[in-house]
Amino acid sequence: MSASPPVLLAAYCIAVFVASIIGGRLSEYGAMTHMRTQVVMSFVAGFLAGVALFHLLPHSLERIQGPEAVETAVLWVVLGLVAMIVLLRAFPFHQHDFSPEADTHGHARTGGGGLAGIALGLGLHAATEGVALGASVRIGFVEDGMLPGLGVCLAILLHKPLDAFSITGMMKHNGSGRGARLAANICYALICPVAATLSYFGAGMLGDVAGGSGVGYALAFAVGAFLCIALSDLLPEVHFHRHDRGKLLLALFVGVALAYALYFVESMAVHAGQAHH
């Protein structure tokens, strides 16, 4: 028994909202240890990169029309990557580690942009994730996939608590009150579900853009954004960490392997469905 597309999307959105709220609330109980934070970040970054390449990129290539589909997809991937880099430069919001050991290991605190910049940067980041989720669910049902959008949803579920923790952790670090932190946590948790809903219902209209390639452009753009977020978590650790390399590499490999396993299962389900037809 399979759920209808709106029901599945609603379930995804509720799960993302709850995960984000829980992540934001964790800052009320103190920061995680530095080692645990880095292991989680490495795992999530590997999974996020895997979802971008194994799930989103193939869908974008299938949707982009014309003989130069691959070149066009790569262009939109680069645009997504550059756009997220610009956001990170303008609003240095991607700081997850608030443990006491973070400064000892050479990790600079987020600064310069202020809380408003952090909120704007993470808000746009969440909106990009929501667009990818809504479009993936819509496209998956059109293509008779098994639990379409599952890989994208899991990537967001794993990453969203870290982002929510960043917002409330930074607010707590700057002396914001409990009520303000709760309000910010709820508002942030709503961004991705709202963007996913708008993306789902707008995917049909977007499909008529550029000869039916509009959704493909959006998904390729999301690939670049996902890769940038994954690498922004991974690369600082490559430079700063000279300890626990084995644990961090294992966490990365497990994340990538899980993303590929989901892709493999979904591909088998799609092929089986096509064989029945």
Disulfide bonds with the S-S distance in Angstrom:
none
